[in-house]
């Protein structure tokens, strides 16, 4: 299962950093202008997408 999480653009960087600090890992930044794909230790993936880019 893949989950999409949407958030305001100004919160995305801090939330991605927090997820990685908590043990997550970056799976793909292929679409970095719109979203990143992260995974946890069990390889469950989440797309972190943002709205309202400057």
mmCIF file as Biopython writes it, N, C-alpha, C and O atoms, coordinates in Angstrom:
data_model
#
loop_
_atom_site.group_PDB
_atom_site.id
_atom_site.type_symbol
_atom_site.label_atom_id
_atom_site.label_alt_id
_atom_site.label_comp_id
_atom_site.label_asym_id
_atom_site.label_entity_id
_atom_site.label_seq_id
_atom_site.pdbx_PDB_ins_code
_atom_site.Cartn_x
_atom_site.Cartn_y
_atom_site.Cartn_z
_atom_site.occupancy
_atom_site.B_iso_or_equiv
_atom_site.auth_seq_id
_atom_site.auth_asym_id
_atom_site.pdbx_PDB_model_num
ATOM 1   N N  . UNK A ? 1  ? 0.847  -1.173 0.000   1.0 0.0 1  A 1 
ATOM 2   C CA . UNK A ? 1  ? 0.000  0.000  0.000   1.0 0.0 1  A 1 
ATOM 3   C C  . UNK A ? 1  ? 0.894  1.238  0.000   1.0 0.0 1  A 1 
ATOM 4   O O  . UNK A ? 1  ? 1.925  1.282  0.671   1.0 0.0 1  A 1 
ATOM 5   N N  . UNK A ? 2  ? 0.483  2.216  -0.750  1.0 0.0 2  A 1 
ATOM 6   C CA . UNK A ? 2  ? 1.193  3.494  -0.799  1.0 0.0 2  A 1 
ATOM 7   C C  . UNK A ? 2  ? 0.234  4.573  -0.337  1.0 0.0 2  A 1 
ATOM 8   O O  . UNK A ? 2  ? -0.886 4.677  -0.835  1.0 0.0 2  A 1 
ATOM 9   N N  . UNK A ? 3  ? 0.677  5.374  0.615   1.0 0.0 3  A 1 
ATOM 10  C CA . UNK A ? 3  ? -0.134 6.453  1.172   1.0 0.0 3  A 1 
ATOM 11  C C  . UNK A ? 3  ? 0.399  7.784  0.650   1.0 0.0 3  A 1 
ATOM 12  O O  . UNK A ? 3  ? 1.611  7.986  0.573   1.0 0.0 3  A 1 
ATOM 13  N N  . UNK A ? 4  ? -0.509 8.689  0.293   1.0 0.0 4  A 1 
ATOM 14  C CA . UNK A ? 4  ? -0.135 10.057 -0.078  1.0 0.0 4  A 1 
ATOM 15  C C  . UNK A ? 4  ? -0.473 10.981 1.079   1.0 0.0 4  A 1 
ATOM 16  O O  . UNK A ? 4  ? -1.580 10.934 1.616   1.0 0.0 4  A 1 
ATOM 17  N N  . UNK A ? 5  ? 0.476  11.818 1.460   1.0 0.0 5  A 1 
ATOM 18  C CA . UNK A ? 5  ? 0.265  12.807 2.513   1.0 0.0 5  A 1 
ATOM 19  C C  . UNK A ? 5  ? 0.519  14.176 1.898   1.0 0.0 5  A 1 
ATOM 20  O O  . UNK A ? 5  ? 1.605  14.452 1.388   1.0 0.0 5  A 1 
ATOM 21  N N  . UNK A ? 6  ? -0.505 15.032 1.953   1.0 0.0 6  A 1 
ATOM 22  C CA . UNK A ? 6  ? -0.401 16.395 1.424   1.0 0.0 6  A 1 
ATOM 23  C C  . UNK A ? 6  ? -0.205 17.364 2.571   1.0 0.0 6  A 1 
ATOM 24  O O  . UNK A ? 6  ? -0.800 17.204 3.637   1.0 0.0 6  A 1 
ATOM 25  N N  . UNK A ? 7  ? 0.635  18.376 2.353   1.0 0.0 7  A 1 
ATOM 26  C CA . UNK A ? 7  ? 0.861  19.391 3.378   1.0 0.0 7  A 1 
ATOM 27  C C  . UNK A ? 7  ? 1.245  20.706 2.711   1.0 0.0 7  A 1 
ATOM 28  O O  . UNK A ? 7  ? 1.613  20.729 1.536   1.0 0.0 7  A 1 
ATOM 29  N N  . UNK A ? 8  ? 1.157  21.792 3.459   1.0 0.0 8  A 1 
ATOM 30  C CA . UNK A ? 8  ? 1.592  23.076 2.911   1.0 0.0 8  A 1 
ATOM 31  C C  . UNK A ? 8  ? 3.089  23.030 2.563   1.0 0.0 8  A 1 
ATOM 32  O O  . UNK A ? 8  ? 3.882  22.399 3.262   1.0 0.0 8  A 1 
ATOM 33  N N  . UNK A ? 9  ? 3.447  23.700 1.492   1.0 0.0 9  A 1 
ATOM 34  C CA . UNK A ? 9  ? 4.832  23.709 1.011   1.0 0.0 9  A 1 
ATOM 35  C C  . UNK A ? 9  ? 5.810  24.119 2.105   1.0 0.0 9  A 1 
ATOM 36  O O  . UNK A ? 9  ? 6.900  23.553 2.197   1.0 0.0 9  A 1 
ATOM 37  N N  . UNK A ? 10 ? 5.441  25.094 2.937   1.0 0.0 10 A 1 
ATOM 38  C CA . UNK A ? 10 ? 6.367  25.599 3.952   1.0 0.0 10 A 1 
ATOM 39  C C  . UNK A ? 10 ? 6.601  24.622 5.099   1.0 0.0 10 A 1 
ATOM 40  O O  . UNK A ? 10 ? 7.480  24.871 5.923   1.0 0.0 10 A 1 
ATOM 41  N N  . UNK A ? 11 ? 5.865  23.536 5.188   1.0 0.0 11 A 1 
ATOM 42  C CA . UNK A ? 11 ? 6.055  22.528 6.233   1.0 0.0 11 A 1 
ATOM 43  C C  . UNK A ? 11 ? 6.759  21.269 5.723   1.0 0.0 11 A 1 
ATOM 44  O O  . UNK A ? 11 ? 7.241  20.466 6.522   1.0 0.0 11 A 1 
ATOM 45  N N  . UNK A ? 12 ? 6.821  21.095 4.426   1.0 0.0 12 A 1 
ATOM 46  C CA . UNK A ? 12 ? 7.301  19.840 3.841   1.0 0.0 12 A 1 
ATOM 47  C C  . UNK A ? 12 ? 8.743  19.513 4.214   1.0 0.0 12 A 1 
ATOM 48  O O  . UNK A ? 12 ? 9.025  18.390 4.633   1.0 0.0 12 A 1 
ATOM 49  N N  . UNK A ? 13 ? 9.643  20.447 4.075   1.0 0.0 13 A 1 
ATOM 50  C CA . UNK A ? 13 ? 11.057 20.167 4.335   1.0 0.0 13 A 1 
ATOM 51  C C  . UNK A ? 13 ? 11.277 19.694 5.769   1.0 0.0 13 A 1 
ATOM 52  O O  . UNK A ? 13 ? 11.987 18.714 5.991   1.0 0.0 13 A 1 
ATOM 53  N N  . UNK A ? 14 ? 10.678 20.376 6.742   1.0 0.0 14 A 1 
ATOM 54  C CA . UNK A ? 14 ? 10.843 19.992 8.147   1.0 0.0 14 A 1 
ATOM 55  C C  . UNK A ? 14 ? 10.222 18.628 8.431   1.0 0.0 14 A 1 
ATOM 56  O O  . UNK A ? 14 ? 10.791 17.840 9.187   1.0 0.0 14 A 1 
ATOM 57  N N  . UNK A ? 15 ? 9.087  18.342 7.849   1.0 0.0 15 A 1 
ATOM 58  C CA . UNK A ? 15 ? 8.431  17.049 8.089   1.0 0.0 15 A 1 
ATOM 59  C C  . UNK A ? 15 ? 9.188  15.896 7.452   1.0 0.0 15 A 1 
ATOM 60  O O  . UNK A ? 15 ? 9.285  14.818 8.039   1.0 0.0 15 A 1 
ATOM 61  N N  . UNK A ? 16 ? 9.724  16.111 6.259   1.0 0.0 16 A 1 
ATOM 62  C CA . UNK A ? 16 ? 10.537 15.070 5.629   1.0 0.0 16 A 1 
ATOM 63  C C  . UNK A ? 16 ? 11.800 14.833 6.460   1.0 0.0 16 A 1 
ATOM 64  O O  . UNK A ? 16 ? 12.183 13.685 6.686   1.0 0.0 16 A 1 
ATOM 65  N N  . UNK A ? 17 ? 12.439 15.891 6.909   1.0 0.0 17 A 1 
ATOM 66  C CA . UNK A ? 17 ? 13.636 15.758 7.746   1.0 0.0 17 A 1 
ATOM 67  C C  . UNK A ? 17 ? 13.317 15.002 9.033   1.0 0.0 17 A 1 
ATOM 68  O O  . UNK A ? 17 ? 14.108 14.167 9.472   1.0 0.0 17 A 1 
ATOM 69  N N  . UNK A ? 18 ? 12.175 15.284 9.634   1.0 0.0 18 A 1 
ATOM 70  C CA . UNK A ? 18 ? 11.779 14.586 10.862  1.0 0.0 18 A 1 
ATOM 71  C C  . UNK A ? 18 ? 11.524 13.106 10.598  1.0 0.0 18 A 1 
ATOM 72  O O  . UNK A ? 18 ? 11.893 12.260 11.412  1.0 0.0 18 A 1 
ATOM 73  N N  . UNK A ? 19 ? 10.903 12.791 9.476   1.0 0.0 19 A 1 
ATOM 74  C CA . UNK A ? 19 ? 10.644 11.392 9.128   1.0 0.0 19 A 1 
ATOM 75  C C  . UNK A ? 19 ? 11.954 10.634 8.920   1.0 0.0 19 A 1 
ATOM 76  O O  . UNK A ? 19 ? 12.086 9.492  9.360   1.0 0.0 19 A 1 
ATOM 77  N N  . UNK A ? 20 ? 12.911 11.257 8.260   1.0 0.0 20 A 1 
ATOM 78  C CA . UNK A ? 20 ? 14.207 10.611 8.038   1.0 0.0 20 A 1 
ATOM 79  C C  . UNK A ? 20 ? 14.968 10.467 9.357   1.0 0.0 20 A 1 
ATOM 80  O O  . UNK A ? 20 ? 15.601 9.440  9.598   1.0 0.0 20 A 1 
ATOM 81  N N  . UNK A ? 21 ? 14.909 11.485 10.203  1.0 0.0 21 A 1 
ATOM 82  C CA . UNK A ? 21 ? 15.569 11.407 11.512  1.0 0.0 21 A 1 
ATOM 83  C C  . UNK A ? 21 ? 14.979 10.315 12.392  1.0 0.0 21 A 1 
ATOM 84  O O  . UNK A ? 21 ? 15.662 9.765  13.257  1.0 0.0 21 A 1 
ATOM 85  N N  . UNK A ? 22 ? 13.704 10.004 12.166  1.0 0.0 22 A 1 
ATOM 86  C CA . UNK A ? 22 ? 13.032 8.972  12.958  1.0 0.0 22 A 1 
ATOM 87  C C  . UNK A ? 22 ? 13.255 7.572  12.388  1.0 0.0 22 A 1 
ATOM 88  O O  . UNK A ? 22 ? 12.668 6.607  12.877  1.0 0.0 22 A 1 
ATOM 89  N N  . UNK A ? 23 ? 14.094 7.450  11.363  1.0 0.0 23 A 1 
ATOM 90  C CA . UNK A ? 23 ? 14.408 6.136  10.818  1.0 0.0 23 A 1 
ATOM 91  C C  . UNK A ? 23 ? 13.887 5.881  9.427   1.0 0.0 23 A 1 
ATOM 92  O O  . UNK A ? 23 ? 14.100 4.799  8.881   1.0 0.0 23 A 1 
ATOM 93  N N  . UNK A ? 24 ? 13.210 6.847  8.837   1.0 0.0 24 A 1 
ATOM 94  C CA . UNK A ? 24 ? 12.735 6.696  7.472   1.0 0.0 24 A 1 
ATOM 95  C C  . UNK A ? 24 ? 13.879 6.862  6.487   1.0 0.0 24 A 1 
ATOM 96  O O  . UNK A ? 24 ? 14.984 7.258  6.857   1.0 0.0 24 A 1 
ATOM 97  N N  . UNK A ? 25 ? 13.604 6.560  5.249   1.0 0.0 25 A 1 
ATOM 98  C CA . UNK A ? 25 ? 14.627 6.750  4.218   1.0 0.0 25 A 1 
ATOM 99  C C  . UNK A ? 25 ? 13.977 7.261  2.940   1.0 0.0 25 A 1 
ATOM 100 O O  . UNK A ? 25 ? 12.809 6.993  2.657   1.0 0.0 25 A 1 
ATOM 101 N N  . UNK A ? 26 ? 14.758 7.994  2.192   1.0 0.0 26 A 1 
ATOM 102 C CA . UNK A ? 26 ? 14.303 8.504  0.903   1.0 0.0 26 A 1 
ATOM 103 C C  . UNK A ? 26 ? 14.350 7.374  -0.113  1.0 0.0 26 A 1 
ATOM 104 O O  . UNK A ? 26 ? 15.399 6.759  -0.308  1.0 0.0 26 A 1 
ATOM 105 N N  . UNK A ? 27 ? 13.234 7.097  -0.757  1.0 0.0 27 A 1 
ATOM 106 C CA . UNK A ? 27 ? 13.158 6.060  -1.787  1.0 0.0 27 A 1 
ATOM 107 C C  . UNK A ? 27 ? 13.353 6.685  -3.162  1.0 0.0 27 A 1 
ATOM 108 O O  . UNK A ? 27 ? 14.086 6.153  -3.995  1.0 0.0 27 A 1 
ATOM 109 N N  . UNK A ? 28 ? 12.687 7.829  -3.397  1.0 0.0 28 A 1 
ATOM 110 C CA . UNK A ? 28 ? 12.773 8.470  -4.712  1.0 0.0 28 A 1 
ATOM 111 C C  . UNK A ? 28 ? 12.554 9.971  -4.591  1.0 0.0 28 A 1 
ATOM 112 O O  . UNK A ? 28 ? 11.671 10.440 -3.873  1.0 0.0 28 A 1 
ATOM 113 N N  . UNK A ? 29 ? 13.383 10.702 -5.313  1.0 0.0 29 A 1 
ATOM 114 C CA . UNK A ? 29 ? 13.174 12.145 -5.451  1.0 0.0 29 A 1 
ATOM 115 C C  . UNK A ? 29 ? 12.976 12.501 -6.922  1.0 0.0 29 A 1 
ATOM 116 O O  . UNK A ? 29 ? 13.197 13.638 -7.338  1.0 0.0 29 A 1 
ATOM 117 N N  . UNK A ? 30 ? 12.558 11.507 -7.694  1.0 0.0 30 A 1 
ATOM 118 C CA . UNK A ? 30 ? 12.340 11.681 -9.134  1.0 0.0 30 A 1 
ATOM 119 C C  . UNK A ? 30 ? 11.356 12.813 -9.438  1.0 0.0 30 A 1 
ATOM 120 O O  . UNK A ? 30 ? 11.473 13.480 -10.466 1.0 0.0 30 A 1 
ATOM 121 N N  . UNK A ? 31 ? 10.396 13.026 -8.552  1.0 0.0 31 A 1 
ATOM 122 C CA . UNK A ? 31 ? 9.372  14.066 -8.746  1.0 0.0 31 A 1 
ATOM 123 C C  . UNK A ? 31 ? 9.522  15.162 -7.688  1.0 0.0 31 A 1 
ATOM 124 O O  . UNK A ? 31 ? 8.529  15.704 -7.204  1.0 0.0 31 A 1 
ATOM 125 N N  . UNK A ? 32 ? 10.753 15.480 -7.339  1.0 0.0 32 A 1 
ATOM 126 C CA . UNK A ? 32 ? 11.028 16.382 -6.217  1.0 0.0 32 A 1 
ATOM 127 C C  . UNK A ? 32 ? 10.395 17.764 -6.347  1.0 0.0 32 A 1 
ATOM 128 O O  . UNK A ? 32 ? 10.266 18.473 -5.349  1.0 0.0 32 A 1 
ATOM 129 N N  . UNK A ? 33 ? 10.005 18.154 -7.536  1.0 0.0 33 A 1 
ATOM 130 C CA . UNK A ? 33 ? 9.337  19.453 -7.654  1.0 0.0 33 A 1 
ATOM 131 C C  . UNK A ? 33 ? 7.914  19.392 -7.105  1.0 0.0 33 A 1 
ATOM 132 O O  . UNK A ? 33 ? 7.296  20.433 -6.882  1.0 0.0 33 A 1 
ATOM 133 N N  . UNK A ? 34 ? 7.386  18.186 -6.884  1.0 0.0 34 A 1 
ATOM 134 C CA . UNK A ? 34 ? 6.012  18.038 -6.397  1.0 0.0 34 A 1 
ATOM 135 C C  . UNK A ? 34 ? 5.884  17.096 -5.206  1.0 0.0 34 A 1 
ATOM 136 O O  . UNK A ? 34 ? 5.043  17.327 -4.337  1.0 0.0 34 A 1 
ATOM 137 N N  . UNK A ? 35 ? 6.694  16.043 -5.141  1.0 0.0 35 A 1 
ATOM 138 C CA . UNK A ? 35 ? 6.625  15.117 -4.010  1.0 0.0 35 A 1 
ATOM 139 C C  . UNK A ? 35 ? 7.889  14.270 -3.905  1.0 0.0 35 A 1 
ATOM 140 O O  . UNK A ? 35 ? 8.670  14.165 -4.850  1.0 0.0 35 A 1 
ATOM 141 N N  . UNK A ? 36 ? 8.067  13.665 -2.722  1.0 0.0 36 A 1 
ATOM 142 C CA . UNK A ? 36 ? 9.134  12.711 -2.453  1.0 0.0 36 A 1 
ATOM 143 C C  . UNK A ? 36 ? 8.491  11.419 -1.971  1.0 0.0 36 A 1 
ATOM 144 O O  . UNK A ? 36 ? 7.411  11.441 -1.379  1.0 0.0 36 A 1 
ATOM 145 N N  . UNK A ? 37 ? 9.148  10.301 -2.221  1.0 0.0 37 A 1 
ATOM 146 C CA . UNK A ? 37 ? 8.670  9.030  -1.702  1.0 0.0 37 A 1 
ATOM 147 C C  . UNK A ? 37 ? 9.627  8.588  -0.606  1.0 0.0 37 A 1 
ATOM 148 O O  . UNK A ? 37 ? 10.837 8.495  -0.815  1.0 0.0 37 A 1 
ATOM 149 N N  . UNK A ? 38 ? 9.060  8.316  0.569   1.0 0.0 38 A 1 
ATOM 150 C CA . UNK A ? 38 ? 9.823  7.854  1.719   1.0 0.0 38 A 1 
ATOM 151 C C  . UNK A ? 38 ? 9.367  6.452  2.087   1.0 0.0 38 A 1 
ATOM 152 O O  . UNK A ? 38 ? 8.297  6.011  1.668   1.0 0.0 38 A 1 
ATOM 153 N N  . UNK A ? 39 ? 10.183 5.748  2.872   1.0 0.0 39 A 1 
ATOM 154 C CA . UNK A ? 39 ? 9.805  4.425  3.368   1.0 0.0 39 A 1 
ATOM 155 C C  . UNK A ? 39 ? 10.277 4.280  4.805   1.0 0.0 39 A 1 
ATOM 156 O O  . UNK A ? 39 ? 11.234 4.922  5.237   1.0 0.0 39 A 1 
ATOM 157 N N  . UNK A ? 40 ? 9.574  3.414  5.535   1.0 0.0 40 A 1 
ATOM 158 C CA . UNK A ? 40 ? 9.999  3.114  6.901   1.0 0.0 40 A 1 
ATOM 159 C C  . UNK A ? 40 ? 10.850 1.845  6.885   1.0 0.0 40 A 1 
ATOM 160 O O  . UNK A ? 40 ? 11.156 1.309  5.820   1.0 0.0 40 A 1 
ATOM 161 N N  . UNK A ? 41 ? 11.226 1.371  8.065   1.0 0.0 41 A 1 
ATOM 162 C CA . UNK A ? 41 ? 12.092 0.196  8.184   1.0 0.0 41 A 1 
ATOM 163 C C  . UNK A ? 41 ? 11.461 -1.066 7.614   1.0 0.0 41 A 1 
ATOM 164 O O  . UNK A ? 41 ? 12.170 -2.009 7.262   1.0 0.0 41 A 1 
ATOM 165 N N  . UNK A ? 42 ? 10.145 -1.093 7.521   1.0 0.0 42 A 1 
ATOM 166 C CA . UNK A ? 42 ? 9.434  -2.258 6.985   1.0 0.0 42 A 1 
ATOM 167 C C  . UNK A ? 42 ? 9.097  -2.084 5.505   1.0 0.0 42 A 1 
ATOM 168 O O  . UNK A ? 42 ? 8.318  -2.857 4.946   1.0 0.0 42 A 1 
ATOM 169 N N  . UNK A ? 43 ? 9.678  -1.079 4.882   1.0 0.0 43 A 1 
ATOM 170 C CA . UNK A ? 43 ? 9.477  -0.756 3.470   1.0 0.0 43 A 1 
ATOM 171 C C  . UNK A ? 43 ? 8.063  -0.310 3.108   1.0 0.0 43 A 1 
ATOM 172 O O  . UNK A ? 43 ? 7.665  -0.397 1.946   1.0 0.0 43 A 1 
ATOM 173 N N  . UNK A ? 44 ? 7.310  0.162  4.081   1.0 0.0 44 A 1 
ATOM 174 C CA . UNK A ? 44 ? 6.021  0.796  3.782   1.0 0.0 44 A 1 
ATOM 175 C C  . UNK A ? 44 ? 6.331  2.176  3.233   1.0 0.0 44 A 1 
ATOM 176 O O  . UNK A ? 44 ? 7.107  2.926  3.825   1.0 0.0 44 A 1 
ATOM 177 N N  . UNK A ? 45 ? 5.723  2.513  2.100   1.0 0.0 45 A 1 
ATOM 178 C CA . UNK A ? 45 ? 6.047  3.771  1.432   1.0 0.0 45 A 1 
ATOM 179 C C  . UNK A ? 45 ? 4.962  4.830  1.617   1.0 0.0 45 A 1 
ATOM 180 O O  . UNK A ? 45 ? 3.782  4.525  1.791   1.0 0.0 45 A 1 
ATOM 181 N N  . UNK A ? 46 ? 5.406  6.077  1.574   1.0 0.0 46 A 1 
ATOM 182 C CA . UNK A ? 46 ? 4.503  7.219  1.628   1.0 0.0 46 A 1 
ATOM 183 C C  . UNK A ? 46 ? 5.030  8.274  0.661   1.0 0.0 46 A 1 
ATOM 184 O O  . UNK A ? 46 ? 6.231  8.541  0.614   1.0 0.0 46 A 1 
ATOM 185 N N  . UNK A ? 47 ? 4.129  8.865  -0.101  1.0 0.0 47 A 1 
ATOM 186 C CA . UNK A ? 47 ? 4.479  10.022 -0.922  1.0 0.0 47 A 1 
ATOM 187 C C  . UNK A ? 47 ? 4.146  11.261 -0.115  1.0 0.0 47 A 1 
ATOM 188 O O  . UNK A ? 47 ? 3.010  11.441 0.325   1.0 0.0 47 A 1 
ATOM 189 N N  . UNK A ? 48 ? 5.131  12.105 0.075   1.0 0.0 48 A 1 
ATOM 190 C CA . UNK A ? 48 ? 4.929  13.374 0.775   1.0 0.0 48 A 1 
ATOM 191 C C  . UNK A ? 48 ? 4.854  14.454 -0.296  1.0 0.0 48 A 1 
ATOM 192 O O  . UNK A ? 48 ? 5.848  14.761 -0.954  1.0 0.0 48 A 1 
ATOM 193 N N  . UNK A ? 49 ? 3.677  15.020 -0.461  1.0 0.0 49 A 1 
ATOM 194 C CA . UNK A ? 49 ? 3.446  16.031 -1.496  1.0 0.0 49 A 1 
ATOM 195 C C  . UNK A ? 49 ? 3.093  17.356 -0.837  1.0 0.0 49 A 1 
ATOM 196 O O  . UNK A ? 49 ? 2.603  17.395 0.291   1.0 0.0 49 A 1 
ATOM 197 N N  . UNK A ? 50 ? 3.349  18.432 -1.555  1.0 0.0 50 A 1 
ATOM 198 C CA . UNK A ? 50 ? 3.090  19.763 -0.979  1.0 0.0 50 A 1 
ATOM 199 C C  . UNK A ? 50 ? 2.251  20.599 -1.905  1.0 0.0 50 A 1 
ATOM 200 O O  . UNK A ? 50 ? 2.221  20.415 -3.121  1.0 0.0 50 A 1 
ATOM 201 N N  . UNK A ? 51 ? 1.571  21.530 -1.267  1.0 0.0 51 A 1 
ATOM 202 C CA . UNK A ? 51 ? 0.701  22.474 -1.968  1.0 0.0 51 A 1 
ATOM 203 C C  . UNK A ? 51 ? 1.253  23.876 -1.805  1.0 0.0 51 A 1 
ATOM 204 O O  . UNK A ? 51 ? 2.013  24.149 -0.876  1.0 0.0 51 A 1 
ATOM 205 N N  . UNK A ? 52 ? 0.875  24.750 -2.697  1.0 0.0 52 A 1 
ATOM 206 C CA . UNK A ? 52 ? 1.171  26.172 -2.531  1.0 0.0 52 A 1 
ATOM 207 C C  . UNK A ? 52 ? 2.619  26.551 -2.641  1.0 0.0 52 A 1 
ATOM 208 O O  . UNK A ? 52 ? 3.115  27.361 -1.858  1.0 0.0 52 A 1 
ATOM 209 N N  . UNK A ? 53 ? 3.311  25.972 -3.612  1.0 0.0 53 A 1 
ATOM 210 C CA . UNK A ? 53 ? 4.708  26.357 -3.811  1.0 0.0 53 A 1 
ATOM 211 C C  . UNK A ? 53 ? 4.793  27.816 -4.184  1.0 0.0 53 A 1 
ATOM 212 O O  . UNK A ? 53 ? 3.912  28.352 -4.857  1.0 0.0 53 A 1 
ATOM 213 N N  . UNK A ? 54 ? 5.872  28.464 -3.736  1.0 0.0 54 A 1 
ATOM 214 C CA . UNK A ? 54 ? 6.115  29.879 -4.083  1.0 0.0 54 A 1 
ATOM 215 C C  . UNK A ? 54 ? 6.479  30.018 -5.533  1.0 0.0 54 A 1 
ATOM 216 O O  . UNK A ? 54 ? 6.718  31.130 -6.005  1.0 0.0 54 A 1 
#
